[in-house]
Amino acid sequence: MEKTSVGKTSDFTEGHVLGFRIEGNDVAVVKWQDSFFAFRNLCTHSAYSFDHLNLRPDGCLTCVGHFAVFNIQTGEPIEGPTSTPLPLFKVSIEADEVFVSQ
């Protein structure tokens, strides 16, 4: 996947996940503690999407399907019914524009 803009930094609310379709990939992007993270927008357990969810206070993401919990920085599952990590994407910021790439 080529580097693709997903919006301005001001388009993102702290801890709120937004979903995008980029070159056939379902990608979730979230701002957390002034950093941006991107990962596959489908739970590795049952393919529930994460867009419009909010991170927990500890910065982890809980799937609404079967309550799998993921570390958004590493993609690793930390609770729940899956042992498969979320695939991650690279995020870069250029002049207040947020870009995602493989």
VOPAGU-2260 file (C-alpha; in pm, 1 decimal, decimal comma):
REM VOPAGU-2260
SITE   aa  ch    i         X         Y         Z
SITE  MET   A    0       0,0       0,0       0,0
SITE  GLU   A    1     141,0     336,6    -100,8
SITE  LYS   A    2     154,1     626,9     142,9
SITE  THR   A    3    -201,3     764,2     160,6
SITE  SER   A    4    -343,3    1066,8     340,5
SITE  VAL   A    5    -624,3     994,2     586,2
SITE  GLY   A    6    -678,6    1353,9     695,6
SITE  LYS   A    7    -540,9    1637,1     903,6
SITE  THR   A    8    -419,4    1582,5    1258,4
SITE  SER   A    9    -707,4    1805,4    1372,8
SITE  ASP   A   10    -957,7    1557,4    1221,4
SITE  PHE   A   11    -874,3    1305,8    1494,9
SITE  THR   A   12   -1011,4    1311,0    1848,4
SITE  GLU   A   13    -788,8    1160,0    2116,1
SITE  GLY   A   14    -873,7     791,8    2163,9
SITE  HIS   A   15   -1147,7     772,3    1897,6
SITE  VAL   A   16   -1089,4     517,7    1619,6
SITE  LEU   A   17   -1165,0     612,4    1258,7
SITE  GLY   A   18   -1187,6     358,0     978,7
SITE  PHE   A   19   -1066,6     391,3     620,3
SITE  ARG   A   20   -1058,7     175,2     307,7
SITE  ILE   A   21    -718,4     214,9     141,7
SITE  GLU   A   22    -628,8      14,7    -169,0
SITE  GLY   A   23    -853,5    -272,4     -58,6
SITE  ASN   A   24    -728,6    -266,5     302,2
SITE  ASP   A   25    -955,7    -191,6     598,1
SITE  VAL   A   26    -743,1      39,1     814,6
SITE  ALA   A   27    -818,0     188,2    1156,4
SITE  VAL   A   28    -635,3     501,9    1270,0
SITE  VAL   A   29    -635,3     646,5    1619,5
SITE  LYS   A   30    -461,8     931,1    1800,6
SITE  TRP   A   31    -334,1     837,8    2145,7
SITE  GLN   A   32    -114,0    1052,0    2370,7
SITE  ASP   A   33     -14,9    1279,0    2080,1
SITE  SER   A   34      90,0     984,0    1859,5
SITE  PHE   A   35     -96,3     814,1    1576,8
SITE  PHE   A   36    -139,5     439,1    1530,1
SITE  ALA   A   37    -281,4     238,9    1239,7
SITE  PHE   A   38    -386,3    -125,1    1231,0
SITE  ARG   A   39    -621,9    -356,2    1045,3
SITE  ASN   A   40    -980,2    -244,4    1102,8
SITE  LEU   A   41   -1101,2    -599,4    1164,0
SITE  CYS   A   42   -1068,2    -805,8    1479,5
SITE  THR   A   43    -848,4   -1111,0    1429,3
SITE  HIS   A   44   -1105,3   -1322,9    1612,4
SITE  SER   A   45   -1434,1   -1257,4    1431,7
SITE  ALA   A   46   -1372,0    -968,2    1188,8
SITE  TYR   A   47   -1570,1    -704,0    1379,2
SITE  SER   A   48   -1464,8    -353,8    1275,7
SITE  PHE   A   49   -1314,6    -106,1    1521,2
SITE  ASP   A   50   -1410,7     223,4    1359,9
SITE  HIS   A   51   -1600,9     460,6    1589,2
SITE  LEU   A   52   -1487,6     277,4    1903,0
SITE  ASN   A   53   -1297,2     452,5    2179,0
SITE  LEU   A   54    -979,0     330,9    2342,9
SITE  ARG   A   55    -982,8     224,2    2705,6
SITE  PRO   A   56    -816,9     462,0    2956,0
SITE  ASP   A   57    -498,9     249,8    2931,6
SITE  GLY   A   58    -485,7     299,0    2553,0
SITE  CYS   A   59    -595,7     -54,4    2463,8
SITE  LEU   A   60    -879,0    -135,4    2225,4
SITE  THR   A   61   -1164,8    -371,5    2311,5
SITE  CYS   A   62   -1355,5    -541,1    2029,6
SITE  VAL   A   63   -1731,0    -519,6    2075,3
SITE  GLY   A   64   -1782,7    -867,0    1927,8
SITE  HIS   A   65   -1629,9   -1100,6    2184,0
SITE  PHE   A   66   -1424,5    -857,3    2393,0
SITE  ALA   A   67   -1078,2    -931,7    2261,0
SITE  VAL   A   68    -842,5    -658,0    2384,4
SITE  PHE   A   69    -546,0    -535,3    2179,0
SITE  ASN   A   70    -243,2    -319,8    2248,7
SITE  ILE   A   71    -264,2     -61,4    1967,4
SITE  GLN   A   72     108,6       8,2    1976,7
SITE  THR   A   73     214,6    -352,3    1912,4
SITE  GLY   A   74    -104,5    -513,5    1779,6
SITE  GLU   A   75     -68,1    -788,5    2040,5
SITE  PRO   A   76    -384,1    -932,9    2196,4
SITE  ILE   A   77    -375,3    -900,6    2575,1
SITE  GLU   A   78    -714,8   -1047,1    2669,8
SITE  GLY   A   79    -993,6   -1246,5    2513,2
SITE  PRO   A   80   -1051,4   -1521,6    2262,4
SITE  THR   A   81    -769,6   -1456,6    2013,5
SITE  SER   A   82    -395,4   -1506,5    2011,9
SITE  THR   A   83    -344,7   -1350,3    1668,8
SITE  PRO   A   84    -205,8    -994,5    1669,5
SITE  LEU   A   85    -351,2    -711,1    1464,2
SITE  PRO   A   86    -149,0    -628,9    1153,4
SITE  LEU   A   87      -1,3    -280,3    1187,5
SITE  PHE   A   88      52,6      -4,5     932,8
SITE  LYS   A   89     307,8     276,4     935,1
SITE  VAL   A   90     191,5     628,3    1018,5
SITE  SER   A   91     373,9     949,0     931,8
SITE  ILE   A   92     283,4    1313,4     986,0
SITE  GLU   A   93     380,9    1577,2     732,3
SITE  ALA   A   94     271,6    1936,9     782,5
SITE  ASP   A   95     -34,7    1835,7     990,6
SITE  GLU   A   96    -136,7    1568,6     736,8
SITE  VAL   A   97    -166,2    1206,9     857,9
SITE  PHE   A   98     -38,0     941,8     615,8
SITE  VAL   A   99     -68,0     562,6     635,6
SITE  SER   A  100     148,9     312,6     447,4
SITE  GLN   A  101     241,3     -54,7     459,3
